[in-house]
Amino acid sequence: MELEAKNLPDSELQQLEARHRHYSERLEALTQKPYLSEEEQLEEVRLKKLKLFVKDQMVARRNGHSHSYAV
């Protein structure tokens, strides 16, 4: 992800990028498994939603919106 943002300190954007990367890595680990337990399936859905939420936050902040929502 690029580090360009309007009205956003680099550290905040880097934190969002780190969270996005963490979710991506965990999802990748789950997709490598031949079978997911019910708990892992729920985690996969949760991670996909969190990853999308963080991506939306990064895009909004890059576009100058500073709304922050707790996850």
N, C-alpha and C positions, 0 to 999 in steps of 0.2 A: 504494500500500500504506500502511496505517496505521503510525504509529510507536509503537503501544502494545505493550509487552512486559513480561514479568515477569522480573526479575533479569537484564536485558540492557541494557548501555549503548546509548544511541541510535546511537552511531557504528558499532557492530557491526551493528545492524539496518539502518542506512543503507547499509553496505557490501554486505550481502546484497541489499538492494533495488536497488542500483546494478548488481550483477551480473545480477540477474533482468531488469532493464530492458535491459541490454546484449544479453543473449541474445534478448530479445523483438525488439529492433531489428534484430539480424542475421537472425533468422528472417523478419521482415517483408521485409527486402531480398531474401532468397532467394525468397520466395513471389511477389515482383513479377516475377521472371524467367519468360519463357515456357518455358524449357527449362533443366534443371539437369544439369550434368555429373555423372559418377559420383562425383567428389570432393565436389561440392556436395550431392549426395544424402546422402552419408555425413555431411557436416557438419550437414545439416538434422536428421538422426536424433540426432547427438551433442548438438546445441544443445537439442533438445526434452528430452532426458534431463537435461542440466545444468540447464535452466530448472526442470524439475519437482523435481529434487534440491534446488535453492536454495529453491524455494517450500516444500518439506517442512521444510527447516531453519528457515525463518522461522516457520512455523506451530508447530513444536516449541518454538522459543525463546520464542515468544509465550505458549505454554502452560506455561512454566517449566522446560522441559527444556534442559539446557545441553550436550548431546552435540554435538560438532563432528567432522565427517569431512572429510578432505582430498578435493579434487576433482582 
